[in-house]
Amino acid sequence: MRTKALRLAVALGLAFCLAGPALAQEQSPTVFLPPEQTPAAEPAPAPAAEPAPAKAEAPAQAQTPVLAQAQSQAANMPVPSRLDLKQSVERGLAANPTMVGARAQLQGSDYMVNSTTADFFPTATAYYGVLRYGSQPRTVGGAKSADQTTWTGRLNIHQPIFTGFKLLSTNQRARLTKEQNEGKLTQTELTLIGLIQTNFLAHLKAKMDVKSAQDAVERLQSQLKVTQAFFDVGLKPKLDVLQAEVDLATAEQNLLKAKNSLDTTRAKLNSLLNLPLEAPVEYVGDLQYTPFGLDLTECLNRAYKNRPDILVGMKSVNIAEKDAGITASEFYPQIDADLDFYRKGDNPGLSGSKVLSDTSRSYWTLGANASWTFFQWGSTYYKYKSADENVNRMRAELDNTRLGAGFEVKQGMLSQREAADRIGVAKKSVDAARESYRMALARYQAQVGTNTDVLDAQAKVSSSEAQLSQALSDYQTAISGLYVAMGEKNPELSTAK
């Protein structure tokens, strides 16, 4: 008989455990607060079954934590000897600690989705305790009614049936947070790509500056030799020699600065790629001009469609709406069910009792509970209104993000156009300066020109080459910033996309 009763109890318990999800609907109703509602009287719609969440994702298989896994991956990656721009970006995305943190945040939000999904299902809680009466409990007739020392074990199965859509809103919020973190991960990738490309281009510019400074030193050394030879035979004054020495010393200082800039940009790139600072990596590439083929309208359309910060802003609005729904759940009654199994005895093992019968010592109960806090002096109402205003704030921030995205795209277009125009002018300047230097040097060697003319022409060559390298670097940097502003990954920095 007891076995049959126990089977019946288990069957009823399972039925109640599945009651919430079985009564599920696809979406929760919108919380409606009529305009005439006052804080003193908070109406409550009739309770309805709380919908179940979308099918929970299978728990992730046991794996190494994301942070340790990424660090191990970076440590196991060999130190390369040569890297181009695309390879540098790929290495940075795989090994940079910033990406490790962003991936860990995304993994954490995935676990939170699983956690909030589990809240829809029943929970099992075990209790164990002892109760000692001051005197032997007895009935009115004097018979013993219970053990003076009673040990009790209880197993409770609790199933939430309706929580005012709080569980559903919390689960949906967790899923939105995961999608938001996916957008943040993409934003982190874009930021890192832009940073690597900017420093890579600065490194290439430093290479061009070193080459230009070396050429300047060679030209001035040659000019010093010619001037010294003319002075030795009495054709030129000592002043020309001194001027040539001063200019040569200045050029050598500029060369040292250019080499230091080259080493600095290499160290910065090494740090971005999670390489040893002193790693002798050769970053290869050229600063070249390739026309940009997109107009402003196309760039803006791509930005509004692809930018992750806009996606993050949209998810922030949705999350704020779910927070308001969680707050509004307090307007509804709360309904849950409990199935309890009891076992009592006069010893810690619960194995028997000298007083209690078998039915009093081992039994189960099944019940449902409903609670509704319908008046709190407007506390719930004002909390809901505060959450609703937070939704409006998130929407305003989203609008501001869109405006900022449009400005960044426009700024990038203007910057690349300016740099493109400067490149054409700088190339002509370099050609003219080199020709001017050649003519000044020939006139000086023919004794019809002055040393000052040669030195001035040489300085103009160095200046025009520096302007060209700066214009090329600024153009490529503007292209990099423009793709980041459009929310597009372009590791190789191709203008054909």
Summary of the structure (lengths in Angstrom):
residues: 497
radius of gyration: 38.6
end to end distance: 77.9
largest distance: 142.2
contacts: 1496
relative contact order: 0.14
helix: 62%
strand: 11%
